[in-house]
């Protein structure tokens, strides 16, 4: 009895939704954790080697934008933690609806509407994560350029290479914030582990965003398949209900005629 119960419980687990949820949580954790630490490392690099300071007052500068991105990361982590749980619950109920079609659990129109709503919402989130992935590739590109300049400076003797933050829109045109290979701050920045660590953290954050996109695509396939199964199961359920009703009517007609014949005979 215990073995059969365990097999029944394992058979009711939506493994496709479970895999997608694990992939989503892993991607969101990598993106949020590594992205947060990479932004903190960026602040230290800008303040230490580019000699940038926070603007006084309510002026929106690069440090304010970084703080906003950190709060967005907090919201993304909390929102998709809840959304992953909701999708898992939907997977459990859909699996139960399919397996217990003729039991006590009945498929309702509300359940089909909820599945369709999750499909639309997941599609929107997939597009949003595509945008996040594209946006995360920008700091990876910037740090790759900086890492390339550091590497070329050690290979080519006497090369005077510079990195100007105005090229990336981090500072305004009127401000000149750049470091060159001939400066001492540039040499210290290239020799520090902070630059290398921040660069790799952004790469891992980009990989996490890509994993979240794959999880959203996986969820779309799972939700679409579940919705199709539920729709077919609902049609089968209506057919069985109509068939059972007709059989009951035929049985009632046959019983009524038998009674009439018996009465006529007596």
N, C-alpha and C positions, 0 to 999 in steps of 0.2 A: 504493500500500500504506500509506503514512504517513497519507494523508487518511482512508482507510477505518478505520485504527486510531484516529485521533482522533475520528471520528464514533462509533465503537463505544464509546470511553471516555466521551464526552460523553453517549451514550445510557444509560450505566449509572449516571449521577449521579442520586441522589434529590433533585430540585430542590425538592420540597415540604418535605422534611426540612431541606434546606439553608436555605431561607427562614425556616423556623421557628427553626432554630439561630441564624441571624444576629439575628433579632428577640429571641430569648431572651438572647443575649449582650449586645445593646445595652440591653435593659431591665435586666438584672442589673447591668451596668456603671454605668448612670445611677443606679439605686437605691443601690448600694453606695458609689460614689464621692461622689455628691452628698449622700447620707444621712450618710456619715461626716463630711464637711466641715460639714454643717448642725448635727450634734450638737456638733462642736467650737466652732462659732460660738455655739450655745446656752449652752455652758459659759462662754464669755467674757462673754456678755450677762448671765447670772445673777450672775457674780462682779463685774462692773464696775458695772452699773447697779442691780441689786437687792441688792448687798452681801451675797451669800450666800457661805458658806464650807463647805468639806468637813467632815463630821462626823468627830470623832476616834474611833478604834477601829474595830470591825467593824459599826458601825451602817449600815444600808442607807438611804441618802438618794438624792436625785435625781442627784447626781454619780456615785454607784455604779451606779445604773440606766443612766445614759448610757454608762458604761464597759462594762457588760454588753451593751448594744445594739451597741456598736462591735465587740466580739468576735463577736457573732452575725452581724454584717455580714461579717466576715472568713470565717466558716464558710459563709455563704450563697454568697459569691463563689466559694470553692473547690469547694463541693459541686456547684453548678450548672454550673461549668466542666467538671467531669468528667461530669456527667449529660448535658450537651449533646453531648459526644464519644460517649458510649454510644448515644445516640439516633441520631446520624449513622451510626455503625457498623451499628446495627440496620437503618437505612434502606438502606445499601449492600448488606447481606446479603439483605434482603427483595427489593430490586430484582434482585439477581443470581439469587435463587431463582425469580423469576417469568420472567425473560428466558432463563435457562438450565435450564428445566424438564426438558428431555429430554437435557441434557448430563451431565457428570460430577457436578455439584452436585445433591444430592438433598435434598428437603424432609423434615425429620424431625419427630417429635412434640415433641422438645425445642425445636426452633425455634418451633413454634406456641405452646408454653407460655411461651417467653421473650417473644414478642410480646404474649401476654395479660398477662403480668406487667408489662411496660412500660405497657400501657394502664391497669392498675389503679394503678400507681405515679404515672403522669402525672396521673391524675384526683385523687389525693390531693394532689399538689403544686399542682394548679390551685386546690383548695380552700384550701390553705395560703397561696397568693399572694393569693387574695381576702381572706383575713384580714389579710395584710400591707398590702394596699392600704387596707383600712378603717382599720387602725391608723395608717398614715402620714397619713391625712387629718386625724387629731387635731391634730398640731402645725401643719399648714397652717391649720386653723381657729383655733388659738390665735394664730398670728402674723398672721392676717388681722384678728382683733379688735384686736391691738396696732397694726397698721398703720392700721386705721380710726380708732382713738383718736388717733393722731398726726396723721392727716389732718384730723379734726374739730377738733383743738386749734388748728390753724393757720387754719381757716376761721371758727370761732366765737370771737370775742374774749370773754375773761373766763370761758370754760367751764372748770369744775373737774372733769375726768374722771380716774378712777383705774383702775388695773389691779391686782387683788389675786390673787396666785398661789394663794391658798387656794381660789379658785373652780375651779381645774383640778387640785387634789389634788397639786400639786408640793410643797407644804409642809403641815405639820400645822395643825390649827385653832388651836393655841396660839401659833403663830408668825405674825407680821404682816409679810409681805413684799409691799409694794405701792409703786407709784410713781404720782404724780399729775401732771397737766399743769402744775401750779404749781411743781413741783420742778425744780431745775437738772439733776439726773441724767436726768429724763424728756426734757428739751429736748435734751440731748446725745445721748441714745439715738436720738431721732427724726431728728436731723441727721446721725447717723453712717451710713456705708455698710454697716456690719456687720449692722444690722437688716434692711435691704433685701436684702442678699446672702443672709443666712440664710433669709429668707422665700422667696426665689426658688429657693434650693437645695432646700428642702423640696418646693416645687411640682414641680421637675424629678424629684426622687426619687419623688414620687407618680406622675408620668407613667411613670417607669421600671418601677414596680411594675405599673401597668396594662398596659404593653407585655409584661411577663412573663406576665401572665394571658392576654393574647391569644396569646402564643407557646404556652402550655400548651394552650389550646383548639385551636390549629392542629395541635399535635402529636397531640392526641386524634383529630382527624379523619384525620390521616395514618396513625397507628397502626391505627385501626379499619379504614380502607380496605386497608392492607397485610395485616392479619390476615384480612380477608374474601378478598382475592386469594389469599393463601397457602392458605387453607382450600379454596377452589375449585380451585386448582392441584393441591393434594394429592389431591383426589377425582379429578381428571382423570388424575393420574399413576397412581393405583390402577386406574382403568379401562383405561388403556393397558397397564399390566402384565398385567392379567387377559386382555385381548384378545390380547396377544402370546403369553401362555402357552397360550391356547386354540388359536391359529393354529399354534403349535409342536406341540401335541398332535395336531391334525388332520394336519399334515404327517408326523409320525411314524407315525400310523395308516395314512396313504396309502402311505408307503414300505414299511411292513411287509406290507400287502396286495399290493403290486406284487411284492415278493420271493416271497411265497407263490405267487402265480400263475405266476411265472417258474419256480419249483421244480417246481410241478405239471405245467407244460408240458414241462419237460425230463425 
